[in-house]
């Protein structure tokens, strides 16, 4: 099971996107655990996460997130604005899965 966490300002704005990503994963028979949290709590989840994604509204925090995630090998990136804005769960899921695959290389 791949554990994907989305981090935004308060953990609320990504909830709809999480639902869309879960739907997309079910359509592909993928076992995933996708959750949304406040980016302020990123450090609390690094040991229970395979991929961390930041909402575009907290993209400014990417450098700080990398300081936390890189030492433990946790990939972290900002969700592309167009995919976030259109709530394209399929595209964001693909984005997360590609980061996960690169982690294993």
Biopython code that builds the backbone (N, CA, C, O; Angstrom):
import numpy as np
from Bio.PDB.StructureBuilder import StructureBuilder

atoms = [
    (1, "UNK", "N", (0.843, -1.187, 0.000)),
    (1, "UNK", "CA", (0.000, 0.000, 0.000)),
    (1, "UNK", "C", (0.885, 1.246, 0.000)),
    (1, "UNK", "O", (1.824, 1.360, 0.788)),
    (2, "UNK", "N", (0.570, 2.157, -0.882)),
    (2, "UNK", "CA", (1.312, 3.408, -0.986)),
    (2, "UNK", "C", (0.590, 4.468, -0.175)),
    (2, "UNK", "O", (-0.612, 4.683, -0.332)),
    (3, "UNK", "N", (1.342, 5.125, 0.694)),
    (3, "UNK", "CA", (0.771, 6.152, 1.567)),
    (3, "UNK", "C", (1.150, 7.531, 1.047)),
    (3, "UNK", "O", (2.320, 7.911, 1.026)),
    (4, "UNK", "N", (0.123, 8.271, 0.626)),
    (4, "UNK", "CA", (0.312, 9.608, 0.056)),
    (4, "UNK", "C", (-0.345, 10.612, 0.980)),
    (4, "UNK", "O", (-1.505, 10.450, 1.360)),
    (5, "UNK", "N", (0.388, 11.641, 1.337)),
    (5, "UNK", "CA", (-0.168, 12.696, 2.193)),
    (5, "UNK", "C", (-0.114, 14.012, 1.422)),
    (5, "UNK", "O", (0.907, 14.364, 0.831)),
    (6, "UNK", "N", (-1.238, 14.729, 1.443)),
    (6, "UNK", "CA", (-1.318, 16.056, 0.853)),
    (6, "UNK", "C", (-1.327, 17.060, 1.990)),
    (6, "UNK", "O", (-2.077, 16.917, 2.955)),
    (7, "UNK", "N", (-0.492, 18.070, 1.867)),
    (7, "UNK", "CA", (-0.384, 19.082, 2.906)),
    (7, "UNK", "C", (-0.755, 20.447, 2.346)),
    (7, "UNK", "O", (-0.226, 20.871, 1.318)),
    (8, "UNK", "N", (-1.663, 21.129, 3.024)),
    (8, "UNK", "CA", (-2.070, 22.467, 2.594)),
    (8, "UNK", "C", (-2.083, 23.381, 3.810)),
    (8, "UNK", "O", (-1.534, 23.036, 4.857)),
    (9, "UNK", "N", (-2.701, 24.533, 3.676)),
    (9, "UNK", "CA", (-2.680, 25.523, 4.745)),
    (9, "UNK", "C", (-3.293, 24.984, 6.041)),
    (9, "UNK", "O", (-2.709, 25.139, 7.114)),
    (10, "UNK", "N", (-4.453, 24.360, 5.948)),
    (10, "UNK", "CA", (-5.095, 23.856, 7.158)),
    (10, "UNK", "C", (-5.517, 22.396, 7.034)),
    (10, "UNK", "O", (-6.038, 21.831, 7.996)),
    (11, "UNK", "N", (-5.310, 21.780, 5.897)),
    (11, "UNK", "CA", (-5.695, 20.395, 5.705)),
    (11, "UNK", "C", (-7.103, 20.231, 5.155)),
    (11, "UNK", "O", (-7.557, 19.107, 4.941)),
    (12, "UNK", "N", (-7.801, 21.340, 4.922)),
    (12, "UNK", "CA", (-9.188, 21.260, 4.478)),
    (12, "UNK", "C", (-9.337, 21.370, 2.958)),
    (12, "UNK", "O", (-10.125, 20.643, 2.354)),
    (13, "UNK", "N", (-8.588, 22.268, 2.353)),
    (13, "UNK", "CA", (-8.794, 22.537, 0.931)),
    (13, "UNK", "C", (-8.411, 21.361, 0.042)),
    (13, "UNK", "O", (-8.841, 21.296, -1.109)),
    (14, "UNK", "N", (-7.623, 20.447, 0.549)),
    (14, "UNK", "CA", (-7.233, 19.300, -0.258)),
    (14, "UNK", "C", (-8.174, 18.098, -0.085)),
    (14, "UNK", "O", (-8.010, 17.087, -0.767)),
    (15, "UNK", "N", (-9.131, 18.197, 0.798)),
    (15, "UNK", "CA", (-10.024, 17.059, 1.062)),
    (15, "UNK", "C", (-10.765, 16.590, -0.184)),
    (15, "UNK", "O", (-10.889, 15.386, -0.407)),
    (16, "UNK", "N", (-11.258, 17.517, -0.996)),
    (16, "UNK", "CA", (-11.959, 17.142, -2.219)),
    (16, "UNK", "C", (-10.999, 16.460, -3.192)),
    (16, "UNK", "O", (-11.360, 15.487, -3.853)),
    (17, "UNK", "N", (-9.789, 16.974, -3.274)),
    (17, "UNK", "CA", (-8.796, 16.371, -4.158)),
    (17, "UNK", "C", (-8.455, 14.952, -3.691)),
    (17, "UNK", "O", (-8.274, 14.058, -4.517)),
    (18, "UNK", "N", (-8.367, 14.743, -2.391)),
    (18, "UNK", "CA", (-8.110, 13.411, -1.855)),
    (18, "UNK", "C", (-9.194, 12.448, -2.338)),
    (18, "UNK", "O", (-8.888, 11.339, -2.777)),
    (19, "UNK", "N", (-10.453, 12.866, -2.259)),
    (19, "UNK", "CA", (-11.569, 12.022, -2.713)),
    (19, "UNK", "C", (-11.419, 11.663, -4.190)),
    (19, "UNK", "O", (-11.630, 10.514, -4.579)),
    (20, "UNK", "N", (-11.058, 12.641, -5.003)),
    (20, "UNK", "CA", (-10.883, 12.407, -6.440)),
    (20, "UNK", "C", (-9.725, 11.444, -6.702)),
    (20, "UNK", "O", (-9.803, 10.600, -7.595)),
    (21, "UNK", "N", (-8.660, 11.572, -5.928)),
    (21, "UNK", "CA", (-7.512, 10.682, -6.082)),
    (21, "UNK", "C", (-7.873, 9.253, -5.674)),
    (21, "UNK", "O", (-7.462, 8.296, -6.330)),
    (22, "UNK", "N", (-8.629, 9.111, -4.605)),
    (22, "UNK", "CA", (-9.062, 7.788, -4.153)),
    (22, "UNK", "C", (-9.942, 7.134, -5.219)),
    (22, "UNK", "O", (-9.798, 5.944, -5.501)),
    (23, "UNK", "N", (-10.850, 7.909, -5.810)),
    (23, "UNK", "CA", (-11.696, 7.382, -6.901)),
    (23, "UNK", "C", (-10.841, 6.889, -8.063)),
    (23, "UNK", "O", (-11.079, 5.813, -8.612)),
    (24, "UNK", "N", (-9.843, 7.691, -8.430)),
    (24, "UNK", "CA", (-8.961, 7.320, -9.545)),
    (24, "UNK", "C", (-8.187, 6.047, -9.213)),
    (24, "UNK", "O", (-8.012, 5.186, -10.075)),
    (25, "UNK", "N", (-7.732, 5.927, -7.991)),
    (25, "UNK", "CA", (-6.971, 4.741, -7.573)),
    (25, "UNK", "C", (-7.857, 3.498, -7.595)),
    (25, "UNK", "O", (-7.418, 2.428, -8.017)),
    (26, "UNK", "N", (-9.099, 3.636, -7.145)),
    (26, "UNK", "CA", (-10.022, 2.501, -7.158)),
    (26, "UNK", "C", (-10.268, 2.026, -8.583)),
    (26, "UNK", "O", (-10.364, 0.825, -8.838)),
    (27, "UNK", "N", (-10.369, 2.970, -9.505)),
    (27, "UNK", "CA", (-10.580, 2.625, -10.905)),
    (27, "UNK", "C", (-9.421, 1.850, -11.502)),
    (27, "UNK", "O", (-9.575, 1.177, -12.521)),
    (28, "UNK", "N", (-8.250, 1.944, -10.862)),
    (28, "UNK", "CA", (-7.058, 1.238, -11.338)),
    (28, "UNK", "C", (-6.688, 0.068, -10.423)),
    (28, "UNK", "O", (-5.648, -0.567, -10.599)),
    (29, "UNK", "N", (-7.550, -0.206, -9.453)),
    (29, "UNK", "CA", (-7.296, -1.270, -8.470)),
    (29, "UNK", "C", (-5.967, -1.090, -7.747)),
    (29, "UNK", "O", (-5.250, -2.061, -7.503)),
    (30, "UNK", "N", (-5.641, 0.160, -7.405)),
    (30, "UNK", "CA", (-4.417, 0.460, -6.667)),
    (30, "UNK", "C", (-4.727, 0.547, -5.175)),
    (30, "UNK", "O", (-5.738, 1.118, -4.768)),
    (31, "UNK", "N", (-3.845, -0.024, -4.378)),
    (31, "UNK", "CA", (-3.994, 0.087, -2.928)),
    (31, "UNK", "C", (-3.238, 1.322, -2.462)),
    (31, "UNK", "O", (-2.007, 1.350, -2.455)),
    (32, "UNK", "N", (-3.990, 2.331, -2.076)),
    (32, "UNK", "CA", (-3.381, 3.565, -1.607)),
    (32, "UNK", "C", (-4.098, 4.046, -0.347)),
    (32, "UNK", "O", (-5.270, 3.750, -0.118)),
    (33, "UNK", "N", (-3.363, 4.786, 0.446)),
    (33, "UNK", "CA", (-3.924, 5.477, 1.604)),
    (33, "UNK", "C", (-3.586, 6.942, 1.364)),
    (33, "UNK", "O", (-2.418, 7.329, 1.404)),
    (34, "UNK", "N", (-4.600, 7.750, 1.115)),
    (34, "UNK", "CA", (-4.384, 9.160, 0.796)),
    (34, "UNK", "C", (-5.091, 10.008, 1.849)),
    (34, "UNK", "O", (-6.277, 9.821, 2.119)),
    (35, "UNK", "N", (-4.353, 10.933, 2.432)),
    (35, "UNK", "CA", (-4.895, 11.787, 3.488)),
    (35, "UNK", "C", (-4.464, 13.226, 3.269)),
    (35, "UNK", "O", (-3.481, 13.499, 2.580)),
    (36, "UNK", "N", (-5.218, 14.144, 3.867)),
    (36, "UNK", "CA", (-4.881, 15.575, 3.821)),
    (36, "UNK", "C", (-4.615, 16.067, 5.237)),
    (36, "UNK", "O", (-5.307, 15.696, 6.186)),
    (37, "UNK", "N", (-3.596, 16.909, 5.356)),
    (37, "UNK", "CA", (-3.213, 17.465, 6.656)),
    (37, "UNK", "C", (-2.691, 18.887, 6.469)),
    (37, "UNK", "O", (-2.411, 19.318, 5.350)),
    (38, "UNK", "N", (-2.569, 19.587, 7.556)),
    (38, "UNK", "CA", (-1.959, 20.914, 7.545)),
    (38, "UNK", "C", (-0.456, 20.765, 7.329)),
    (38, "UNK", "O", (0.167, 19.859, 7.883)),
    (39, "UNK", "N", (0.122, 21.650, 6.526)),
    (39, "UNK", "CA", (1.568, 21.559, 6.280)),
    (39, "UNK", "C", (2.366, 21.801, 7.564)),
    (39, "UNK", "O", (3.528, 21.406, 7.657)),
    (40, "UNK", "N", (1.754, 22.439, 8.533)),
    (40, "UNK", "CA", (2.421, 22.671, 9.811)),
    (40, "UNK", "C", (2.701, 21.343, 10.537)),
    (40, "UNK", "O", (3.553, 21.282, 11.423)),
    (41, "UNK", "N", (1.978, 20.288, 10.152)),
    (41, "UNK", "CA", (2.136, 18.982, 10.803)),
    (41, "UNK", "C", (2.951, 17.991, 9.981)),
    (41, "UNK", "O", (2.981, 16.803, 10.304)),
    (42, "UNK", "N", (3.604, 18.450, 8.940)),
    (42, "UNK", "CA", (4.372, 17.565, 8.061)),
    (42, "UNK", "C", (5.323, 16.673, 8.844)),
    (42, "UNK", "O", (5.387, 15.467, 8.604)),
    (43, "UNK", "N", (6.046, 17.249, 9.759)),
    (43, "UNK", "CA", (7.043, 16.511, 10.541)),
    (43, "UNK", "C", (6.410, 15.318, 11.283)),
    (43, "UNK", "O", (7.074, 14.305, 11.504)),
    (44, "UNK", "N", (5.136, 15.439, 11.665)),
    (44, "UNK", "CA", (4.448, 14.374, 12.400)),
    (44, "UNK", "C", (4.168, 13.149, 11.548)),
    (44, "UNK", "O", (3.900, 12.074, 12.085)),
    (45, "UNK", "N", (4.225, 13.290, 10.225)),
    (45, "UNK", "CA", (3.828, 12.201, 9.325)),
    (45, "UNK", "C", (4.955, 11.621, 8.490)),
    (45, "UNK", "O", (4.708, 10.717, 7.691)),
    (46, "UNK", "N", (6.181, 12.099, 8.640)),
    (46, "UNK", "CA", (7.244, 11.662, 7.734)),
    (46, "UNK", "C", (7.560, 10.174, 7.836)),
    (46, "UNK", "O", (8.024, 9.583, 6.861)),
    (47, "UNK", "N", (7.327, 9.565, 8.970)),
    (47, "UNK", "CA", (7.649, 8.144, 9.124)),
    (47, "UNK", "C", (6.523, 7.234, 8.647)),
    (47, "UNK", "O", (6.701, 6.018, 8.588)),
    (48, "UNK", "N", (5.373, 7.799, 8.308)),
    (48, "UNK", "CA", (4.227, 7.003, 7.880)),
    (48, "UNK", "C", (3.735, 7.472, 6.513)),
    (48, "UNK", "O", (2.534, 7.458, 6.242)),
    (49, "UNK", "N", (4.664, 7.887, 5.655)),
    (49, "UNK", "CA", (4.309, 8.457, 4.360)),
    (49, "UNK", "C", (5.313, 7.998, 3.309)),
    (49, "UNK", "O", (6.516, 7.935, 3.562)),
    (50, "UNK", "N", (4.794, 7.677, 2.121)),
    (50, "UNK", "CA", (5.668, 7.310, 0.999)),
    (50, "UNK", "C", (5.900, 8.484, 0.056)),
    (50, "UNK", "O", (6.958, 8.588, -0.566)),
    (51, "UNK", "N", (4.910, 9.370, -0.050)),
    (51, "UNK", "CA", (5.011, 10.554, -0.907)),
    (51, "UNK", "C", (4.279, 11.698, -0.211)),
    (51, "UNK", "O", (3.154, 11.531, 0.261)),
    (52, "UNK", "N", (4.924, 12.857, -0.151)),
    (52, "UNK", "CA", (4.308, 14.056, 0.420)),
    (52, "UNK", "C", (4.103, 15.079, -0.693)),
    (52, "UNK", "O", (5.021, 15.373, -1.458)),
    (53, "UNK", "N", (2.890, 15.614, -0.772)),
    (53, "UNK", "CA", (2.578, 16.632, -1.774)),
    (53, "UNK", "C", (2.087, 17.885, -1.071)),
    (53, "UNK", "O", (1.271, 17.819, -0.153)),
    (54, "UNK", "N", (2.593, 19.024, -1.512)),
    (54, "UNK", "CA", (2.158, 20.307, -0.962)),
    (54, "UNK", "C", (1.148, 20.945, -1.901)),
    (54, "UNK", "O", (1.317, 20.921, -3.120)),
    (55, "UNK", "N", (0.105, 21.511, -1.330)),
    (55, "UNK", "CA", (-0.829, 22.289, -2.127)),
    (55, "UNK", "C", (-0.121, 23.526, -2.644)),
    (55, "UNK", "O", (0.783, 24.036, -1.982)),
    (56, "UNK", "N", (-0.511, 24.024, -3.818)),
    (56, "UNK", "CA", (0.145, 25.201, -4.392)),
    (56, "UNK", "C", (0.141, 26.414, -3.466)),
    (56, "UNK", "O", (1.063, 27.229, -3.506)),
    (57, "UNK", "N", (-0.892, 26.536, -2.631)),
    (57, "UNK", "CA", (-0.983, 27.687, -1.738)),
    (57, "UNK", "C", (0.099, 27.681, -0.650)),
    (57, "UNK", "O", (0.339, 28.705, -0.010)),
    (58, "UNK", "N", (0.753, 26.528, -0.439)),
    (58, "UNK", "CA", (1.859, 26.465, 0.518)),
    (58, "UNK", "C", (3.161, 26.077, -0.188)),
    (58, "UNK", "O", (4.105, 25.604, 0.444)),
    (59, "UNK", "N", (3.195, 26.284, -1.492)),
    (59, "UNK", "CA", (4.397, 25.980, -2.266)),
    (59, "UNK", "C", (5.624, 26.720, -1.772)),
    (59, "UNK", "O", (6.750, 26.257, -1.955)),
    (60, "UNK", "N", (5.409, 27.876, -1.143)),
    (60, "UNK", "CA", (6.525, 28.645, -0.585)),
    (60, "UNK", "C", (7.284, 27.849, 0.478)),
    (60, "UNK", "O", (8.434, 28.166, 0.782)),
    (61, "UNK", "N", (6.654, 26.822, 1.042)),
    (61, "UNK", "CA", (7.259, 26.034, 2.116)),
    (61, "UNK", "C", (8.047, 24.824, 1.600)),
    (61, "UNK", "O", (8.509, 24.008, 2.397)),
    (62, "UNK", "N", (8.205, 24.699, 0.277)),
    (62, "UNK", "CA", (8.864, 23.526, -0.283)),
    (62, "UNK", "C", (10.297, 23.358, 0.222)),
    (62, "UNK", "O", (10.692, 22.248, 0.579)),
    (63, "UNK", "N", (11.065, 24.413, 0.257)),
    (63, "UNK", "CA", (12.458, 24.296, 0.708)),
    (63, "UNK", "C", (12.522, 23.786, 2.145)),
    (63, "UNK", "O", (13.347, 22.930, 2.466)),
    (64, "UNK", "N", (11.669, 24.300, 2.990)),
    (64, "UNK", "CA", (11.633, 23.860, 4.387)),
    (64, "UNK", "C", (11.150, 22.405, 4.474)),
    (64, "UNK", "O", (11.656, 21.632, 5.287)),
    (65, "UNK", "N", (10.177, 22.035, 3.642)),
    (65, "UNK", "CA", (9.676, 20.663, 3.626)),
    (65, "UNK", "C", (10.777, 19.705, 3.181)),
    (65, "UNK", "O", (10.901, 18.606, 3.723)),
    (66, "UNK", "N", (11.568, 20.112, 2.207)),
    (66, "UNK", "CA", (12.670, 19.266, 1.740)),
    (66, "UNK", "C", (13.712, 19.062, 2.842)),
    (66, "UNK", "O", (14.314, 17.993, 2.938)),
    (67, "UNK", "N", (13.922, 20.075, 3.663)),
    (67, "UNK", "CA", (14.857, 19.942, 4.787)),
    (67, "UNK", "C", (14.409, 18.842, 5.743)),
    (67, "UNK", "O", (15.237, 18.153, 6.340)),
    (68, "UNK", "N", (13.103, 18.683, 5.884)),
    (68, "UNK", "CA", (12.537, 17.664, 6.769)),
    (68, "UNK", "C", (12.494, 16.301, 6.070)),
    (68, "UNK", "O", (12.810, 15.278, 6.678)),
    (69, "UNK", "N", (12.107, 16.291, 4.803)),
    (69, "UNK", "CA", (11.853, 15.040, 4.079)),
    (69, "UNK", "C", (13.096, 14.395, 3.462)),
    (69, "UNK", "O", (13.231, 13.172, 3.489)),
    (70, "UNK", "N", (13.984, 15.183, 2.921)),
    (70, "UNK", "CA", (15.150, 14.634, 2.232)),
    (70, "UNK", "C", (15.995, 13.699, 3.100)),
    (70, "UNK", "O", (16.406, 12.644, 2.617)),
    (71, "UNK", "N", (16.273, 14.045, 4.367)),
    (71, "UNK", "CA", (17.112, 13.159, 5.187)),
    (71, "UNK", "C", (16.529, 11.752, 5.390)),
    (71, "UNK", "O", (17.271, 10.803, 5.647)),
    (72, "UNK", "N", (15.205, 11.622, 5.274)),
    (72, "UNK", "CA", (14.582, 10.299, 5.458)),
    (72, "UNK", "C", (14.164, 9.680, 4.121)),
    (72, "UNK", "O", (13.505, 8.641, 4.095)),
    (73, "UNK", "N", (14.548, 10.320, 3.013)),
    (73, "UNK", "CA", (14.249, 9.778, 1.688)),
    (73, "UNK", "C", (12.794, 9.884, 1.282)),
    (73, "UNK", "O", (12.320, 9.095, 0.464)),
    (74, "UNK", "N", (12.082, 10.843, 1.838)),
    (74, "UNK", "CA", (10.669, 11.037, 1.522)),
    (74, "UNK", "C", (10.536, 12.070, 0.410)),
    (74, "UNK", "O", (10.874, 13.236, 0.610)),
    (75, "UNK", "N", (10.042, 11.655, -0.772)),
    (75, "UNK", "CA", (9.868, 12.630, -1.844)),
    (75, "UNK", "C", (8.765, 13.633, -1.503)),
    (75, "UNK", "O", (7.701, 13.260, -1.010)),
    (76, "UNK", "N", (9.036, 14.899, -1.773)),
    (76, "UNK", "CA", (8.062, 15.963, -1.522)),
    (76, "UNK", "C", (8.140, 16.955, -2.666)),
    (76, "UNK", "O", (9.224, 17.387, -3.059)),
    (77, "UNK", "N", (6.973, 17.313, -3.198)),
    (77, "UNK", "CA", (6.892, 18.288, -4.287)),
    (77, "UNK", "C", (5.577, 19.047, -4.154)),
    (77, "UNK", "O", (4.691, 18.664, -3.390)),
    (78, "UNK", "N", (5.474, 20.133, -4.917)),
    (78, "UNK", "CA", (4.254, 20.937, -4.956)),
    (78, "UNK", "C", (3.351, 20.385, -6.062)),
    (78, "UNK", "O", (3.813, 20.112, -7.170)),
    (79, "UNK", "N", (2.084, 20.226, -5.759)),
    (79, "UNK", "CA", (1.100, 19.770, -6.740)),
    (79, "UNK", "C", (1.001, 20.825, -7.845)),
    (79, "UNK", "O", (0.857, 22.011, -7.548)),
    (80, "UNK", "N", (1.075, 20.415, -9.107)),
    (80, "UNK", "CA", (0.936, 21.397, -10.197)),
    (80, "UNK", "C", (-0.378, 22.180, -10.064)),
    (80, "UNK", "O", (-1.442, 21.603, -9.837)),
    (81, "UNK", "N", (-0.280, 23.488, -10.209)),
    (81, "UNK", "CA", (-1.418, 24.388, -9.998)),
    (81, "UNK", "C", (-2.622, 24.026, -10.862)),
    (81, "UNK", "O", (-3.754, 24.040, -10.378)),
    (82, "UNK", "N", (-2.394, 23.703, -12.128)),
    (82, "UNK", "CA", (-3.516, 23.413, -13.024)),
    (82, "UNK", "C", (-4.264, 22.159, -12.565)),
    (82, "UNK", "O", (-5.492, 22.116, -12.622)),
    (83, "UNK", "N", (-3.532, 21.142, -12.113)),
    (83, "UNK", "CA", (-4.178, 19.910, -11.658)),
    (83, "UNK", "C", (-4.895, 20.121, -10.323)),
    (83, "UNK", "O", (-5.957, 19.548, -10.081)),
    (84, "UNK", "N", (-4.310, 20.934, -9.478)),
    (84, "UNK", "CA", (-4.946, 21.253, -8.197)),
    (84, "UNK", "C", (-6.213, 22.073, -8.434)),
    (84, "UNK", "O", (-7.270, 21.785, -7.873)),
    (85, "UNK", "N", (-6.088, 23.088, -9.266)),
    (85, "UNK", "CA", (-7.209, 23.991, -9.536)),
    (85, "UNK", "C", (-8.399, 23.308, -10.183)),
    (85, "UNK", "O", (-9.546, 23.683, -9.939)),
    (86, "UNK", "N", (-8.123, 22.298, -11.014)),
    (86, "UNK", "CA", (-9.209, 21.575, -11.675)),
    (86, "UNK", "C", (-9.620, 20.325, -10.901)),
    (86, "UNK", "O", (-10.493, 19.573, -11.336)),
    (87, "UNK", "N", (-8.976, 20.108, -9.738)),
    (87, "UNK", "CA", (-9.255, 18.931, -8.910)),
    (87, "UNK", "C", (-9.131, 17.642, -9.721)),
    (87, "UNK", "O", (-9.978, 16.753, -9.634)),
    (88, "UNK", "N", (-8.062, 17.562, -10.508)),
    (88, "UNK", "CA", (-7.829, 16.410, -11.370)),
    (88, "UNK", "C", (-7.133, 15.311, -10.563)),
    (88, "UNK", "O", (-5.907, 15.208, -10.546)),
    (89, "UNK", "N", (-7.952, 14.497, -9.898)),
    (89, "UNK", "CA", (-7.428, 13.438, -9.048)),
    (89, "UNK", "C", (-6.547, 12.455, -9.788)),
    (89, "UNK", "O", (-5.556, 11.976, -9.235)),
    (90, "UNK", "N", (-6.891, 12.143, -11.034)),
    (90, "UNK", "CA", (-6.094, 11.214, -11.832)),
    (90, "UNK", "C", (-4.690, 11.756, -12.063)),
    (90, "UNK", "O", (-3.709, 11.036, -11.875)),
    (91, "UNK", "N", (-4.587, 13.004, -12.464)),
    (91, "UNK", "CA", (-3.281, 13.609, -12.753)),
    (91, "UNK", "C", (-2.428, 13.712, -11.487)),
    (91, "UNK", "O", (-1.229, 13.433, -11.517)),
    (92, "UNK", "N", (-3.049, 14.112, -10.378)),
    (92, "UNK", "CA", (-2.292, 14.253, -9.132)),
    (92, "UNK", "C", (-1.861, 12.875, -8.624)),
    (92, "UNK", "O", (-0.767, 12.729, -8.078)),
    (93, "UNK", "N", (-2.712, 11.870, -8.800)),
    (93, "UNK", "CA", (-2.330, 10.509, -8.427)),
    (93, "UNK", "C", (-1.133, 10.062, -9.258)),
    (93, "UNK", "O", (-0.177, 9.508, -8.716)),
    (94, "UNK", "N", (-1.175, 10.296, -10.565)),
    (94, "UNK", "CA", (-0.050, 9.946, -11.439)),
    (94, "UNK", "C", (1.224, 10.676, -11.007)),
    (94, "UNK", "O", (2.308, 10.093, -10.997)),
    (95, "UNK", "N", (1.084, 11.951, -10.654)),
    (95, "UNK", "CA", (2.212, 12.751, -10.188)),
    (95, "UNK", "C", (2.833, 12.110, -8.942)),
    (95, "UNK", "O", (4.052, 11.974, -8.846)),
    (96, "UNK", "N", (1.985, 11.723, -7.997)),
    (96, "UNK", "CA", (2.456, 11.097, -6.759)),
    (96, "UNK", "C", (3.111, 9.740, -7.040)),
    (96, "UNK", "O", (4.164, 9.429, -6.485)),
    (97, "UNK", "N", (2.490, 8.949, -7.891)),
    (97, "UNK", "CA", (3.036, 7.627, -8.202)),
    (97, "UNK", "C", (4.384, 7.729, -8.910)),
    (97, "UNK", "O", (5.266, 6.902, -8.680)),
    (98, "UNK", "N", (4.552, 8.731, -9.764)),
    (98, "UNK", "CA", (5.846, 8.937, -10.427)),
    (98, "UNK", "C", (6.929, 9.305, -9.413)),
    (98, "UNK", "O", (8.068, 8.851, -9.527)),
    (99, "UNK", "N", (6.579, 10.119, -8.431)),
    (99, "UNK", "CA", (7.536, 10.461, -7.374)),
    (99, "UNK", "C", (7.900, 9.212, -6.573)),
    (99, "UNK", "O", (9.053, 9.024, -6.185)),
    (100, "UNK", "N", (6.908, 8.369, -6.331)),
    (100, "UNK", "CA", (7.138, 7.129, -5.582)),
    (100, "UNK", "C", (8.077, 6.201, -6.350)),
    (100, "UNK", "O", (8.976, 5.594, -5.768)),
    (101, "UNK", "N", (7.862, 6.098, -7.658)),
    (101, "UNK", "CA", (8.720, 5.234, -8.487)),
    (101, "UNK", "C", (10.157, 5.743, -8.507)),
    (101, "UNK", "O", (11.102, 4.956, -8.444)),
    (102, "UNK", "N", (10.317, 7.056, -8.594)),
    (102, "UNK", "CA", (11.675, 7.644, -8.609)),
    (102, "UNK", "C", (12.376, 7.386, -7.287)),
    (102, "UNK", "O", (13.597, 7.234, -7.245)),
    (103, "UNK", "N", (11.615, 7.336, -6.220)),
    (103, "UNK", "CA", (12.180, 7.069, -4.890)),
    (103, "UNK", "C", (12.866, 5.704, -4.866)),
    (103, "UNK", "O", (13.906, 5.535, -4.229)),
    (104, "UNK", "N", (12.275, 4.733, -5.562)),
    (104, "UNK", "CA", (12.804, 3.370, -5.576)),
    (104, "UNK", "C", (13.971, 3.161, -6.523)),
    (104, "UNK", "O", (14.595, 2.100, -6.510)),
    (105, "UNK", "N", (14.274, 4.151, -7.338)),
    (105, "UNK", "CA", (15.356, 3.986, -8.327)),
    (105, "UNK", "C", (16.718, 4.226, -7.708)),
    (105, "UNK", "O", (17.735, 4.129, -8.395)),
]
sb = StructureBuilder()
sb.init_structure("model")
sb.init_model(0)
sb.init_chain("A")
sb.init_seg("    ")
for serial, (resi, resn, name, xyz) in enumerate(atoms, 1):
    if name == "N":
        sb.init_residue(resn, " ", resi, " ")
    sb.init_atom(name, np.array(xyz, "f"), 0.0, 1.0, " ", f" {name:<3s}", serial, name[0])
structure = sb.get_structure()
